[in-house]
Amino acid sequence: MKRVTQGLLFTLAGLPALEANDLVDKDSPLYYDWESLQLGGVIFGGLLCIAGILIKATPLITPGSVSTC
């Protein structure tokens, strides 16, 4: 069982070395431009992070703004 597990792990460790994008036709609708997708995700994440910091930095309750109804 140990040899089977080691063989499976070595096989899975070697899979990233294969160029899977070369096997897929680039005109196929299932082909993704991973670099553009990653860049868009990083930009979107950065904007969300900045928006979160700006929202947290603005005080939601300022002194004197509470009514005494």
PDB file of N, CA, C and O in Angstrom, chain B, residues numbered from 101:
ATOM      1  N   MET B 101       0.832  -1.196   0.000  1.00  0.00           N
ATOM      2  CA  MET B 101       0.000   0.000   0.000  1.00  0.00           C
ATOM      3  C   MET B 101       0.877   1.260   0.000  1.00  0.00           C
ATOM      4  O   MET B 101       0.523   2.272  -0.604  1.00  0.00           O
ATOM      5  N   LYS B 102       2.019   1.181   0.683  1.00  0.00           N
ATOM      6  CA  LYS B 102       2.905   2.337   0.759  1.00  0.00           C
ATOM      7  C   LYS B 102       3.462   2.690  -0.620  1.00  0.00           C
ATOM      8  O   LYS B 102       3.590   3.867  -0.958  1.00  0.00           O
ATOM      9  N   ARG B 103       3.793   1.671  -1.415  1.00  0.00           N
ATOM     10  CA  ARG B 103       4.326   1.930  -2.764  1.00  0.00           C
ATOM     11  C   ARG B 103       3.267   2.556  -3.673  1.00  0.00           C
ATOM     12  O   ARG B 103       3.574   3.419  -4.496  1.00  0.00           O
ATOM     13  N   VAL B 104       2.033   2.118  -3.518  1.00  0.00           N
ATOM     14  CA  VAL B 104       0.952   2.684  -4.330  1.00  0.00           C
ATOM     15  C   VAL B 104       0.755   4.152  -3.975  1.00  0.00           C
ATOM     16  O   VAL B 104       0.588   4.994  -4.857  1.00  0.00           O
ATOM     17  N   THR B 105       0.776   4.455  -2.686  1.00  0.00           N
ATOM     18  CA  THR B 105       0.605   5.834  -2.238  1.00  0.00           C
ATOM     19  C   THR B 105       1.748   6.716  -2.721  1.00  0.00           C
ATOM     20  O   THR B 105       1.523   7.833  -3.186  1.00  0.00           O
ATOM     21  N   GLN B 106       2.978   6.213  -2.609  1.00  0.00           N
ATOM     22  CA  GLN B 106       4.133   6.990  -3.071  1.00  0.00           C
ATOM     23  C   GLN B 106       4.083   7.205  -4.576  1.00  0.00           C
ATOM     24  O   GLN B 106       4.394   8.293  -5.061  1.00  0.00           O
ATOM     25  N   GLY B 107       3.693   6.174  -5.314  1.00  0.00           N
ATOM     26  CA  GLY B 107       3.583   6.308  -6.763  1.00  0.00           C
ATOM     27  C   GLY B 107       2.537   7.341  -7.153  1.00  0.00           C
ATOM     28  O   GLY B 107       2.739   8.129  -8.076  1.00  0.00           O
ATOM     29  N   LEU B 108       1.414   7.326  -6.434  1.00  0.00           N
ATOM     30  CA  LEU B 108       0.359   8.296  -6.705  1.00  0.00           C
ATOM     31  C   LEU B 108       0.824   9.723  -6.387  1.00  0.00           C
ATOM     32  O   LEU B 108       0.547  10.656  -7.140  1.00  0.00           O
ATOM     33  N   LEU B 109       1.528   9.878  -5.270  1.00  0.00           N
ATOM     34  CA  LEU B 109       2.027  11.209  -4.906  1.00  0.00           C
ATOM     35  C   LEU B 109       3.055  11.721  -5.909  1.00  0.00           C
ATOM     36  O   LEU B 109       3.035  12.897  -6.271  1.00  0.00           O
ATOM     37  N   PHE B 110       3.946  10.853  -6.355  1.00  0.00           N
ATOM     38  CA  PHE B 110       4.940  11.274  -7.354  1.00  0.00           C
ATOM     39  C   PHE B 110       4.275  11.630  -8.679  1.00  0.00           C
ATOM     40  O   PHE B 110       4.694  12.565  -9.362  1.00  0.00           O
ATOM     41  N   THR B 111       3.240  10.879  -9.033  1.00  0.00           N
ATOM     42  CA  THR B 111       2.508  11.186 -10.270  1.00  0.00           C
ATOM     43  C   THR B 111       1.808  12.531 -10.159  1.00  0.00           C
ATOM     44  O   THR B 111       1.859  13.340 -11.086  1.00  0.00           O
ATOM     45  N   LEU B 112       1.151  12.773  -9.021  1.00  0.00           N
ATOM     46  CA  LEU B 112       0.462  14.048  -8.829  1.00  0.00           C
ATOM     47  C   LEU B 112       1.448  15.212  -8.733  1.00  0.00           C
ATOM     48  O   LEU B 112       1.136  16.320  -9.168  1.00  0.00           O
ATOM     49  N   ALA B 113       2.627  14.975  -8.174  1.00  0.00           N
ATOM     50  CA  ALA B 113       3.629  16.029  -8.073  1.00  0.00           C
ATOM     51  C   ALA B 113       4.183  16.391  -9.441  1.00  0.00           C
ATOM     52  O   ALA B 113       4.619  17.525  -9.642  1.00  0.00           O
ATOM     53  N   GLY B 114       4.180  15.469 -10.378  1.00  0.00           N
ATOM     54  CA  GLY B 114       4.712  15.729 -11.711  1.00  0.00           C
ATOM     55  C   GLY B 114       3.714  16.334 -12.672  1.00  0.00           C
ATOM     56  O   GLY B 114       4.100  16.807 -13.741  1.00  0.00           O
ATOM     57  N   LEU B 115       2.446  16.331 -12.322  1.00  0.00           N
ATOM     58  CA  LEU B 115       1.423  16.853 -13.236  1.00  0.00           C
ATOM     59  C   LEU B 115       1.586  18.333 -13.567  1.00  0.00           C
ATOM     60  O   LEU B 115       1.365  18.700 -14.721  1.00  0.00           O
ATOM     61  N   PRO B 116       1.956  19.205 -12.633  1.00  0.00           N
ATOM     62  CA  PRO B 116       2.104  20.613 -13.007  1.00  0.00           C
ATOM     63  C   PRO B 116       3.201  20.852 -14.043  1.00  0.00           C
ATOM     64  O   PRO B 116       3.198  21.882 -14.718  1.00  0.00           O
ATOM     65  N   ALA B 117       4.121  19.928 -14.172  1.00  0.00           N
ATOM     66  CA  ALA B 117       5.188  20.098 -15.151  1.00  0.00           C
ATOM     67  C   ALA B 117       4.656  19.963 -16.578  1.00  0.00           C
ATOM     68  O   ALA B 117       5.278  20.449 -17.523  1.00  0.00           O
ATOM     69  N   LEU B 118       3.520  19.311 -16.731  1.00  0.00           N
ATOM     70  CA  LEU B 118       2.931  19.166 -18.063  1.00  0.00           C
ATOM     71  C   LEU B 118       2.297  20.477 -18.502  1.00  0.00           C
ATOM     72  O   LEU B 118       1.714  21.193 -17.688  1.00  0.00           O
ATOM     73  N   GLU B 119       2.408  20.780 -19.743  1.00  0.00           N
ATOM     74  CA  GLU B 119       1.773  21.980 -20.285  1.00  0.00           C
ATOM     75  C   GLU B 119       0.392  21.594 -20.809  1.00  0.00           C
ATOM     76  O   GLU B 119       0.246  21.172 -21.956  1.00  0.00           O
ATOM     77  N   ALA B 120      -0.614  21.744 -19.957  1.00  0.00           N
ATOM     78  CA  ALA B 120      -1.971  21.353 -20.334  1.00  0.00           C
ATOM     79  C   ALA B 120      -2.543  22.283 -21.398  1.00  0.00           C
ATOM     80  O   ALA B 120      -3.390  21.870 -22.190  1.00  0.00           O
ATOM     81  N   ASN B 121      -2.088  23.538 -21.425  1.00  0.00           N
ATOM     82  CA  ASN B 121      -2.630  24.485 -22.403  1.00  0.00           C
ATOM     83  C   ASN B 121      -2.214  24.140 -23.826  1.00  0.00           C
ATOM     84  O   ASN B 121      -2.887  24.541 -24.776  1.00  0.00           O
ATOM     85  N   ASP B 122      -1.126  23.411 -23.991  1.00  0.00           N
ATOM     86  CA  ASP B 122      -0.716  23.019 -25.333  1.00  0.00           C
ATOM     87  C   ASP B 122      -1.627  21.949 -25.910  1.00  0.00           C
ATOM     88  O   ASP B 122      -1.687  21.784 -27.128  1.00  0.00           O
ATOM     89  N   LEU B 123      -2.332  21.222 -25.064  1.00  0.00           N
ATOM     90  CA  LEU B 123      -3.219  20.162 -25.519  1.00  0.00           C
ATOM     91  C   LEU B 123      -4.578  20.692 -25.941  1.00  0.00           C
ATOM     92  O   LEU B 123      -5.322  19.999 -26.635  1.00  0.00           O
ATOM     93  N   VAL B 124      -4.914  21.908 -25.533  1.00  0.00           N
ATOM     94  CA  VAL B 124      -6.222  22.485 -25.821  1.00  0.00           C
ATOM     95  C   VAL B 124      -6.080  23.513 -26.936  1.00  0.00           C
ATOM     96  O   VAL B 124      -5.136  24.303 -26.953  1.00  0.00           O
ATOM     97  N   ASP B 125      -7.025  23.492 -27.863  1.00  0.00           N
ATOM     98  CA  ASP B 125      -7.046  24.463 -28.946  1.00  0.00           C
ATOM     99  C   ASP B 125      -7.359  25.841 -28.374  1.00  0.00           C
ATOM    100  O   ASP B 125      -8.330  25.996 -27.633  1.00  0.00           O
ATOM    101  N   LYS B 126      -6.560  26.829 -28.704  1.00  0.00           N
ATOM    102  CA  LYS B 126      -6.746  28.161 -28.130  1.00  0.00           C
ATOM    103  C   LYS B 126      -7.998  28.858 -28.653  1.00  0.00           C
ATOM    104  O   LYS B 126      -8.410  29.870 -28.085  1.00  0.00           O
ATOM    105  N   ASP B 127      -8.599  28.358 -29.694  1.00  0.00           N
ATOM    106  CA  ASP B 127      -9.848  28.915 -30.200  1.00  0.00           C
ATOM    107  C   ASP B 127     -11.067  28.261 -29.545  1.00  0.00           C
ATOM    108  O   ASP B 127     -12.205  28.647 -29.811  1.00  0.00           O
ATOM    109  N   SER B 128     -10.823  27.282 -28.698  1.00  0.00           N
ATOM    110  CA  SER B 128     -11.908  26.574 -28.024  1.00  0.00           C
ATOM    111  C   SER B 128     -12.572  27.491 -26.993  1.00  0.00           C
ATOM    112  O   SER B 128     -11.889  28.293 -26.357  1.00  0.00           O
ATOM    113  N   PRO B 129     -13.889  27.385 -26.818  1.00  0.00           N
ATOM    114  CA  PRO B 129     -14.554  28.209 -25.799  1.00  0.00           C
ATOM    115  C   PRO B 129     -14.184  27.793 -24.378  1.00  0.00           C
ATOM    116  O   PRO B 129     -14.472  28.526 -23.433  1.00  0.00           O
ATOM    117  N   LEU B 130     -13.553  26.637 -24.209  1.00  0.00           N
ATOM    118  CA  LEU B 130     -13.148  26.181 -22.890  1.00  0.00           C
ATOM    119  C   LEU B 130     -11.727  26.611 -22.533  1.00  0.00           C
ATOM    120  O   LEU B 130     -11.240  26.285 -21.451  1.00  0.00           O
ATOM    121  N   TYR B 131     -11.060  27.335 -23.422  1.00  0.00           N
ATOM    122  CA  TYR B 131      -9.701  27.803 -23.156  1.00  0.00           C
ATOM    123  C   TYR B 131      -9.767  29.123 -22.388  1.00  0.00           C
ATOM    124  O   TYR B 131     -10.473  30.049 -22.788  1.00  0.00           O
ATOM    125  N   TYR B 132      -9.026  29.199 -21.285  1.00  0.00           N
ATOM    126  CA  TYR B 132      -9.027  30.398 -20.458  1.00  0.00           C
ATOM    127  C   TYR B 132      -7.667  31.059 -20.497  1.00  0.00           C
ATOM    128  O   TYR B 132      -6.636  30.387 -20.449  1.00  0.00           O
ATOM    129  N   ASP B 133      -7.667  32.367 -20.583  1.00  0.00           N
ATOM    130  CA  ASP B 133      -6.434  33.141 -20.503  1.00  0.00           C
ATOM    131  C   ASP B 133      -6.154  33.377 -19.020  1.00  0.00           C
ATOM    132  O   ASP B 133      -6.638  34.351 -18.443  1.00  0.00           O
ATOM    133  N   TRP B 134      -5.379  32.495 -18.406  1.00  0.00           N
ATOM    134  CA  TRP B 134      -5.183  32.509 -16.963  1.00  0.00           C
ATOM    135  C   TRP B 134      -4.444  33.745 -16.487  1.00  0.00           C
ATOM    136  O   TRP B 134      -4.690  34.218 -15.377  1.00  0.00           O
ATOM    137  N   GLU B 135      -3.541  34.281 -17.303  1.00  0.00           N
ATOM    138  CA  GLU B 135      -2.787  35.468 -16.884  1.00  0.00           C
ATOM    139  C   GLU B 135      -3.703  36.680 -16.750  1.00  0.00           C
ATOM    140  O   GLU B 135      -3.587  37.440 -15.788  1.00  0.00           O
ATOM    141  N   SER B 136      -4.596  36.864 -17.689  1.00  0.00           N
ATOM    142  CA  SER B 136      -5.535  37.982 -17.608  1.00  0.00           C
ATOM    143  C   SER B 136      -6.522  37.791 -16.459  1.00  0.00           C
ATOM    144  O   SER B 136      -6.886  38.750 -15.779  1.00  0.00           O
ATOM    145  N   LEU B 137      -6.948  36.552 -16.250  1.00  0.00           N
ATOM    146  CA  LEU B 137      -7.864  36.262 -15.151  1.00  0.00           C
ATOM    147  C   LEU B 137      -7.189  36.529 -13.806  1.00  0.00           C
ATOM    148  O   LEU B 137      -7.813  37.072 -12.894  1.00  0.00           O
ATOM    149  N   GLN B 138      -5.917  36.148 -13.682  1.00  0.00           N
ATOM    150  CA  GLN B 138      -5.186  36.373 -12.441  1.00  0.00           C
ATOM    151  C   GLN B 138      -4.965  37.869 -12.211  1.00  0.00           C
ATOM    152  O   GLN B 138      -5.131  38.353 -11.092  1.00  0.00           O
ATOM    153  N   LEU B 139      -4.595  38.594 -13.252  1.00  0.00           N
ATOM    154  CA  LEU B 139      -4.385  40.035 -13.126  1.00  0.00           C
ATOM    155  C   LEU B 139      -5.676  40.741 -12.733  1.00  0.00           C
ATOM    156  O   LEU B 139      -5.658  41.622 -11.874  1.00  0.00           O
ATOM    157  N   GLY B 140      -6.784  40.373 -13.341  1.00  0.00           N
ATOM    158  CA  GLY B 140      -8.068  40.961 -12.982  1.00  0.00           C
ATOM    159  C   GLY B 140      -8.447  40.656 -11.541  1.00  0.00           C
ATOM    160  O   GLY B 140      -8.993  41.516 -10.849  1.00  0.00           O
ATOM    161  N   GLY B 141      -8.165  39.443 -11.082  1.00  0.00           N
ATOM    162  CA  GLY B 141      -8.455  39.082  -9.703  1.00  0.00           C
ATOM    163  C   GLY B 141      -7.621  39.864  -8.709  1.00  0.00           C
ATOM    164  O   GLY B 141      -8.118  40.271  -7.659  1.00  0.00           O
ATOM    165  N   VAL B 142      -6.345  40.077  -9.037  1.00  0.00           N
ATOM    166  CA  VAL B 142      -5.474  40.845  -8.145  1.00  0.00           C
ATOM    167  C   VAL B 142      -5.927  42.301  -8.073  1.00  0.00           C
ATOM    168  O   VAL B 142      -5.940  42.896  -6.995  1.00  0.00           O
ATOM    169  N   ILE B 143      -6.296  42.871  -9.208  1.00  0.00           N
ATOM    170  CA  ILE B 143      -6.770  44.260  -9.229  1.00  0.00           C
ATOM    171  C   ILE B 143      -8.075  44.380  -8.442  1.00  0.00           C
ATOM    172  O   ILE B 143      -8.239  45.306  -7.647  1.00  0.00           O
ATOM    173  N   PHE B 144      -8.995  43.455  -8.658  1.00  0.00           N
ATOM    174  CA  PHE B 144     -10.280  43.482  -7.952  1.00  0.00           C
ATOM    175  C   PHE B 144     -10.074  43.313  -6.452  1.00  0.00           C
ATOM    176  O   PHE B 144     -10.705  44.007  -5.655  1.00  0.00           O
ATOM    177  N   GLY B 145      -9.190  42.389  -6.063  1.00  0.00           N
ATOM    178  CA  GLY B 145      -8.902  42.192  -4.643  1.00  0.00           C
ATOM    179  C   GLY B 145      -8.271  43.417  -4.014  1.00  0.00           C
ATOM    180  O   GLY B 145      -8.589  43.772  -2.879  1.00  0.00           O
ATOM    181  N   GLY B 146      -7.369  44.072  -4.753  1.00  0.00           N
ATOM    182  CA  GLY B 146      -6.742  45.287  -4.244  1.00  0.00           C
ATOM    183  C   GLY B 146      -7.753  46.406  -4.050  1.00  0.00           C
ATOM    184  O   GLY B 146      -7.705  47.130  -3.055  1.00  0.00           O
ATOM    185  N   LEU B 147      -8.667  46.547  -5.001  1.00  0.00           N
ATOM    186  CA  LEU B 147      -9.697  47.575  -4.869  1.00  0.00           C
ATOM    187  C   LEU B 147     -10.623  47.296  -3.689  1.00  0.00           C
ATOM    188  O   LEU B 147     -11.013  48.217  -2.970  1.00  0.00           O
ATOM    189  N   LEU B 148     -10.974  46.025  -3.490  1.00  0.00           N
ATOM    190  CA  LEU B 148     -11.802  45.678  -2.334  1.00  0.00           C
ATOM    191  C   LEU B 148     -11.076  45.946  -1.024  1.00  0.00           C
ATOM    192  O   LEU B 148     -11.685  46.396  -0.053  1.00  0.00           O
ATOM    193  N   CYS B 149      -9.786  45.673  -0.994  1.00  0.00           N
ATOM    194  CA  CYS B 149      -8.992  45.929   0.210  1.00  0.00           C
ATOM    195  C   CYS B 149      -8.940  47.421   0.515  1.00  0.00           C
ATOM    196  O   CYS B 149      -9.130  47.832   1.660  1.00  0.00           O
ATOM    197  N   ILE B 150      -8.684  48.228  -0.506  1.00  0.00           N
ATOM    198  CA  ILE B 150      -8.632  49.681  -0.314  1.00  0.00           C
ATOM    199  C   ILE B 150      -9.994  50.216   0.120  1.00  0.00           C
ATOM    200  O   ILE B 150     -10.077  51.080   0.993  1.00  0.00           O
ATOM    201  N   ALA B 151     -11.061  49.702  -0.490  1.00  0.00           N
ATOM    202  CA  ALA B 151     -12.410  50.140  -0.112  1.00  0.00           C
ATOM    203  C   ALA B 151     -12.705  49.771   1.345  1.00  0.00           C
ATOM    204  O   ALA B 151     -13.321  50.556   2.067  1.00  0.00           O
ATOM    205  N   GLY B 152     -12.279  48.603   1.774  1.00  0.00           N
ATOM    206  CA  GLY B 152     -12.490  48.199   3.153  1.00  0.00           C
ATOM    207  C   GLY B 152     -11.740  49.080   4.132  1.00  0.00           C
ATOM    208  O   GLY B 152     -12.260  49.422   5.194  1.00  0.00           O
ATOM    209  N   ILE B 153     -10.518  49.448   3.776  1.00  0.00           N
ATOM    210  CA  ILE B 153      -9.732  50.336   4.645  1.00  0.00           C
ATOM    211  C   ILE B 153     -10.383  51.711   4.714  1.00  0.00           C
ATOM    212  O   ILE B 153     -10.464  52.305   5.789  1.00  0.00           O
ATOM    213  N   LEU B 154     -10.847  52.220   3.577  1.00  0.00           N
ATOM    214  CA  LEU B 154     -11.475  53.542   3.565  1.00  0.00           C
ATOM    215  C   LEU B 154     -12.780  53.550   4.354  1.00  0.00           C
ATOM    216  O   LEU B 154     -13.073  54.520   5.054  1.00  0.00           O
ATOM    217  N   ILE B 155     -13.553  52.495   4.249  1.00  0.00           N
ATOM    218  CA  ILE B 155     -14.814  52.433   4.992  1.00  0.00           C
ATOM    219  C   ILE B 155     -14.544  52.335   6.489  1.00  0.00           C
ATOM    220  O   ILE B 155     -15.237  52.961   7.290  1.00  0.00           O
ATOM    221  N   LYS B 156     -13.543  51.555   6.863  1.00  0.00           N
ATOM    222  CA  LYS B 156     -13.224  51.406   8.281  1.00  0.00           C
ATOM    223  C   LYS B 156     -12.614  52.680   8.845  1.00  0.00           C
ATOM    224  O   LYS B 156     -12.769  52.962  10.034  1.00  0.00           O
ATOM    225  N   ALA B 157     -11.923  53.454   8.016  1.00  0.00           N
ATOM    226  CA  ALA B 157     -11.242  54.657   8.484  1.00  0.00           C
ATOM    227  C   ALA B 157     -12.224  55.804   8.730  1.00  0.00           C
ATOM    228  O   ALA B 157     -11.963  56.668   9.567  1.00  0.00           O
ATOM    229  N   THR B 158     -13.335  55.822   8.019  1.00  0.00           N
ATOM    230  CA  THR B 158     -14.295  56.912   8.222  1.00  0.00           C
ATOM    231  C   THR B 158     -15.143  56.597   9.444  1.00  0.00           C
ATOM    232  O   THR B 158     -15.735  55.520   9.524  1.00  0.00           O
ATOM    233  N   PRO B 159     -15.211  57.510  10.386  1.00  0.00           N
ATOM    234  CA  PRO B 159     -16.019  57.251  11.577  1.00  0.00           C
ATOM    235  C   PRO B 159     -17.505  57.256  11.233  1.00  0.00           C
ATOM    236  O   PRO B 159     -18.005  58.180  10.591  1.00  0.00           O
ATOM    237  N   LEU B 160     -18.189  56.224  11.664  1.00  0.00           N
ATOM    238  CA  LEU B 160     -19.611  56.131  11.360  1.00  0.00           C
ATOM    239  C   LEU B 160     -20.446  56.977  12.311  1.00  0.00           C
ATOM    240  O   LEU B 160     -21.495  57.493  11.924  1.00  0.00           O
ATOM    241  N   ILE B 161     -19.995  57.123  13.540  1.00  0.00           N
ATOM    242  CA  ILE B 161     -20.697  57.972  14.512  1.00  0.00           C
ATOM    243  C   ILE B 161     -19.720  59.033  14.970  1.00  0.00           C
ATOM    244  O   ILE B 161     -18.700  58.732  15.590  1.00  0.00           O
ATOM    245  N   THR B 162     -20.038  60.270  14.662  1.00  0.00           N
ATOM    246  CA  THR B 162     -19.164  61.371  15.058  1.00  0.00           C
ATOM    247  C   THR B 162     -19.699  61.967  16.350  1.00  0.00           C
ATOM    248  O   THR B 162     -20.895  61.857  16.621  1.00  0.00           O
ATOM    249  N   PRO B 163     -18.853  62.591  17.152  1.00  0.00           N
ATOM    250  CA  PRO B 163     -19.311  63.213  18.400  1.00  0.00           C
ATOM    251  C   PRO B 163     -20.343  64.296  18.118  1.00  0.00           C
ATOM    252  O   PRO B 163     -20.146  65.133  17.236  1.00  0.00           O
ATOM    253  N   GLY B 164     -21.410  64.283  18.843  1.00  0.00           N
ATOM    254  CA  GLY B 164     -22.452  65.289  18.687  1.00  0.00           C
ATOM    255  C   GLY B 164     -23.501  64.955  17.669  1.00  0.00           C
ATOM    256  O   GLY B 164     -24.441  65.728  17.487  1.00  0.00           O
ATOM    257  N   SER B 165     -23.376  63.792  16.974  1.00  0.00           N
ATOM    258  CA  SER B 165     -24.353  63.476  15.957  1.00  0.00           C
ATOM    259  C   SER B 165     -25.487  62.599  16.481  1.00  0.00           C
ATOM    260  O   SER B 165     -26.425  62.304  15.740  1.00  0.00           O
ATOM    261  N   VAL B 166     -25.421  62.182  17.727  1.00  0.00           N
ATOM    262  CA  VAL B 166     -26.448  61.332  18.306  1.00  0.00           C
ATOM    263  C   VAL B 166     -27.589  62.222  18.800  1.00  0.00           C
ATOM    264  O   VAL B 166     -27.356  63.177  19.541  1.00  0.00           O
ATOM    265  N   SER B 167     -28.800  61.916  18.399  1.00  0.00           N
ATOM    266  CA  SER B 167     -29.940  62.711  18.852  1.00  0.00           C
ATOM    267  C   SER B 167     -30.426  62.192  20.196  1.00  0.00           C
ATOM    268  O   SER B 167     -30.222  61.024  20.526  1.00  0.00           O
ATOM    269  N   THR B 168     -31.043  63.023  20.941  1.00  0.00           N
ATOM    270  CA  THR B 168     -31.556  62.659  22.265  1.00  0.00           C
ATOM    271  C   THR B 168     -33.080  62.574  22.250  1.00  0.00           C
ATOM    272  O   THR B 168     -33.744  63.174  23.096  1.00  0.00           O
ATOM    273  N   CYS B 169     -33.619  61.851  21.317  1.00  0.00           N
ATOM    274  CA  CYS B 169     -35.079  61.733  21.191  1.00  0.00           C
ATOM    275  C   CYS B 169     -35.672  60.992  22.340  1.00  0.00           C
ATOM    276  O   CYS B 169     -36.887  60.803  22.392  1.00  0.00           O
TER     277      CYS B 169
END
